[in-house]
Amino acid sequence: MHETGRSEEEAREHIKKLIDVAWKNMNKDHMAAKSLSSQMLFATAMNLARVSMLVYQNDDGHGIEDGEPKERALRLFIQSIPLPK
């Protein structure tokens, strides 16, 4: 941003485009995986990417003391999802 003289909004748009390209490449590679071990590796990598996006897309919680990041993590990883009976 500082090197190119671009605005913060332009920098954010550029990063969003890079993320979209990365997701498309990951999806393409995941679909092309033939062996079970390759599919499992791609699934793990994609899940890690999803969690990372979730955390940083909605703020990482650094410096927030209201408990929301902790509640979000509990809902995501610990609390069970209610299923209809």
N, C-alpha and C positions, 0 to 999 in steps of 0.2 A: 504494500500500500504506500509506504513512504518512498520506496525506490521509484515507483511509477507515477506518483502524484495523483493516484486515484482516490476517490472518496471511499468511506467505509461501506456505504451501500453497494458500490461497484465491487468492492472486495468480497463482500458477503455473497453477492450474486455469482461471482466467479467460483467461490468455494462450493456453492450449491451445485453448480454445473459439474465441477470435478467429482463431487459426491455422487451425482446421478450417473456419470460415466463409470465410476468405480462399481456401483451397484449393478449396472448393466453387464459389465465384464464378469463380475462374480456370479450373477445369475446364468450367464452364458456358459461359463466354465463348470458351474454346478450341474447344469443340464447335460453337458458333454461327458461328465464323469461316468465311467463304465463300471469300475469295480466298487464293491461295497465299501471297502476301506476309503477309497477316494470320495465317495458320496458322504460318508460319515465325517471325513475331514472337512469337506466343504460345508456341511451342515453346521459343524462346530464353529468354523470361521464366520459363517454368516450370522449365527446366533450371537457371537461376540460382537460383531459389527452392529447388530440390531440393538444390543444393550448399550453399546457406546453411543450410538445415535440418540437413543432415548435419554440417556443421562445428560449429554451435552446439548441436545436440542432444547431441553426444558431446564436449562441451567444445571451446573454441576453441584450446586449447593454449597460451594466453598464460601465460608463466611456467613452463612445463613444460620441463625440460631432458633428459628421457630419450630423446628422439628419436621418440617415438610419433607426434606430429602430422606430422612430416616423412615418416615411413613411411606414414602414412595418405594423405597427399597424393600420394606416389609411386605407391601402389597404385591410387589413384583416377584419376590423370591420365596417368601415364607408363607403368607396366608393362602389358603386353598381357595379355589374358584368354586362357588356354589353351583351345583348342577341341578337341573330340574329332575323331579322324581317321577 
